[in-house]
Amino acid sequence: MVVTVFRSRLKPENQQEYYEWAARIAALAKTMPGYVSHKSFVAEDGERVTIVEFADEQSQRVWATNLQHVEAKKKGRADFYTEYKLQICTVVRESVFGGKTARPTAAS
């Protein structure tokens, strides 16, 4: 599994437009082959963190180079973000607890 960690801060003047773009891009991500999940969080200091999971590196690359996603990234740099940090990570180990998955699992 490949995990993308995207940390960002938004410009206050364009937040409504950002949320519209974010909703469209999130819906698009869900249609991509190899997509597993994504979630976004906002810290008290305003930093946003989005975690996106893809089944493998190839699926993540296809997402990263998707033309609509590339357009959104350009728009983000121009209009939405004051700063961001992007990390692409390979899962080395995964443990899950709770419900029917209360057993450790190994990442492939």
C-alpha positions in Angstrom: 0.0 0.0 0.0 1.1 3.6 -0.7 0.0 6.4 1.5 0.1 10.1 0.5 0.3 12.6 3.4 -0.7 16.1 2.2 -0.2 18.9 4.8 -1.4 22.4 3.9 -2.6 25.8 4.9 -5.3 27.6 3.1 -5.5 31.2 2.0 -8.6 32.6 3.9 -10.0 34.5 0.9 -10.6 31.5 -1.3 -11.8 28.8 1.1 -15.3 28.5 -0.4 -13.9 27.8 -3.9 -11.3 25.5 -2.4 -14.1 23.3 -0.8 -15.9 23.1 -4.1 -12.7 21.9 -5.9 -11.9 19.6 -3.1 -15.3 17.9 -3.3 -14.9 17.3 -7.0 -11.3 16.0 -6.7 -12.3 13.7 -3.8 -15.1 12.2 -5.9 -12.7 11.7 -8.8 -10.2 10.0 -6.5 -12.8 7.4 -5.5 -13.1 6.3 -9.1 -9.4 5.7 -9.7 -8.2 2.1 -10.0 -6.3 1.1 -6.8 -8.0 3.8 -4.7 -8.4 2.6 -1.1 -9.5 5.6 1.0 -8.9 9.2 2.0 -9.6 11.4 4.9 -8.9 15.0 5.8 -8.4 16.6 9.2 -7.9 20.2 10.4 -5.8 21.0 13.4 -6.6 23.8 15.8 -3.8 26.0 14.3 -5.4 25.7 10.8 -3.1 23.1 9.3 -5.0 20.6 7.1 -3.9 17.0 6.7 -5.2 14.7 4.0 -4.3 11.0 4.0 -4.8 9.1 0.8 -4.3 5.4 0.4 -3.7 3.5 -2.9 -3.2 -0.2 -3.3 0.2 0.2 -4.9 2.7 2.7 -6.3 1.5 2.4 -9.9 -2.1 3.3 -8.8 -0.8 6.3 -6.9 1.3 7.5 -10.0 -1.8 7.2 -12.2 -3.7 9.4 -9.7 -0.8 11.9 -9.5 -0.7 12.3 -13.2 -4.5 12.3 -13.9 -5.2 15.5 -16.0 -8.0 16.7 -13.7 -5.9 16.2 -10.6 -2.9 18.0 -12.3 -5.2 20.9 -13.1 -6.4 21.0 -9.4 -2.8 20.9 -8.1 -2.0 23.9 -10.3 -5.1 25.7 -9.1 -4.2 25.0 -5.5 -0.7 26.4 -5.9 -2.0 29.6 -7.6 -5.2 30.2 -5.5 -5.7 28.1 -2.5 -2.5 27.3 -0.5 -0.2 29.5 1.4 2.0 26.4 1.9 2.0 22.6 1.6 4.1 19.5 2.1 3.6 16.3 0.3 4.9 12.9 1.3 4.5 9.7 -0.6 5.1 6.7 1.7 5.2 2.9 1.3 3.5 1.0 4.1 6.1 -1.3 5.8 3.9 -2.8 8.4 0.2 -2.5 9.3 -1.7 -3.6 12.4 -5.5 -3.3 12.7 -7.6 -3.7 15.9 -11.3 -3.7 16.2 -14.4 -5.3 14.9 -13.9 -8.3 12.6 -10.3 -7.2 11.8 -8.9 -7.7 15.3 -5.8 -9.4 14.0 -2.4 -8.0 12.8 -2.0 -7.9 9.1 1.2 -7.5 7.0 1.5 -5.1 4.1 2.5 -6.6 0.8 
